[in-house]
Amino acid sequence: MLRLLFALGFALAALPAQAMQFRLVQSAGQVAVLATGAIGPGDADRLAAALRRATRDRHGTKELLISSVGGVVAEAWAMADVINQVGVTTIVPAGSLCASACASVVFVAGKYRTIQKGGQLAIHSCFDDRNGQKMDDCDALISARAEQEGISGRAMMAFQEMAPGPDSAIVFDPANAACFGLTRAPGKASLGDRAPCIVQAMKAAKRRR
């Protein structure tokens, strides 16, 4: 897992003030929502309005393609509530990055979750943007919510512990995300602690004891 730790080439705390942009796009014959930019106040309501105009795919979900460096965690949480209520497949488009609250809150809320070729997730701890200090209570809430979504809460907490602040993140490509159970295809069960890379890490930890 340590090989996935990369310093990001930008400060995740220095986010633009404007809200996300939502627009309707065609995706595999469906009308989907493309969300880009930093997460800001009011974005949950704008997401809900956009999803009302999207169509459902053959799996019964609406598709949200998202590219964002993160933003306001409380608003990301509200966006996740909308995603749960509507029934949404979250997608990181090819060549795009979903980082910080986008990755650990919005993306993981999807009923199904996909990262297209060249897309990436970047996960790090919550932090106070006034001083860069790690916020343990926030990390615990995010880990608990990940567990509710069928993702290993222990793994999510470990990712946050390994990247404690605004200057680094654990970056996942599609293969690594699948190995850790962060993605989920239609018809497939959530893996939780049974995800292959988590099982390997736990076996390695036992051997070291």
Sequence and secondary structure as in RCSB ss.txt:
>XXXX:A:sequence
MLRLLFALGFALAALPAQAMQFRLVQSAGQVAVLATGAIGPGDADRLAAALRRATRDRHGTKELLISSVGGVVAE
AWAMADVINQVGVTTIVPAGSLCASACASVVFVAGKYRTIQKGGQLAIHSCFDDRNGQKMDDCDALISARAEQEG
ISGRAMMAFQEMAPGPDSAIVFDPANAACFGLTRAPGKASLGDRAPCIVQAMKAAKRRR
>XXXX:A:secstr
 GGGEEE SS TT   SS  EEEEEEETTEEEEEEES B TTHHHHHHHHHHTS B TTS EEEEEEB  B HHH
HHHHHHHHHHHTEEEEE TT EEETHIIIIIGGGSSEEEE TT EEEE   B TTT  B HHHHHHHHHHHHHTT
S HHHHHHHHHHS STTEEEEE HHHHHHTT  B TT    GGGSHHHHHHHHHHHHH 
